[in-house]
């Protein structure tokens, strides 16, 4: 299973960040070889003030 560099990640944001601004960097590794060592990232869907979380932030699946 992938191992994250930290057990828990959190970030505080100022309002009105520019689109594409870096919010948080997450790192994980997998001890397997080749394609089995590949780690992909995604947000668990949630809601913020009634709107989908994905309407506020996104994750680069390959890099975290």
N, C-alpha and C positions, 0 to 999 in steps of 0.2 A: 504494500500500500504506500502511496505517497507520504512523505514526511515534510511537514511545513517547518520553515526556519523559526517560526514563533508559534506558540500554542494559540494565541489570540491576537487579532489585529483590530485596531480601531483608528479612526481619523476624525478630526474636527475640521469643518470647512467654513470658510468665510462665504458670505452671500455673493452672488453674481460672479462666480468664476467664469472665465472664458471657456467656451466649448473646446473640449480636447485637453483641458488642464489635467495634469497628473494629480491624483488625489491620494493614492496609497499604492505602494509596491508590495506585492505578495510573492513569496518564493517557496517552492516545494521541489523536492527531488524524489526519484524513485530508484531503488537499487536494482531493478530489472535491467535487461539489456535490450538494445534496439528499440523497435516500436513499442514493446511492453514497458519501456522506461519513460515513454512520452507522458507528460502531465498536461492536461487541459484545464482551464479555469472557466468558471461561470458564476454568476450571481444567483443565489436562491431568490426567487421572485417574492417580493413583498410589496407593501403599499406605503406611500408617504402622502398624508393628507388626502387619501382617497385615490391618488394616482399611482400607476404602476412604478415601482422603483426603477425599472429600466427606462422610464421617460426622463430620469434625472442623471443616471450614471450608466456606464457600460464597461465591460471588461474585455481586454484583448485576450482571446482564448488561448493563444499560443505562448504568450509571454507573461500573463498575469497582470 
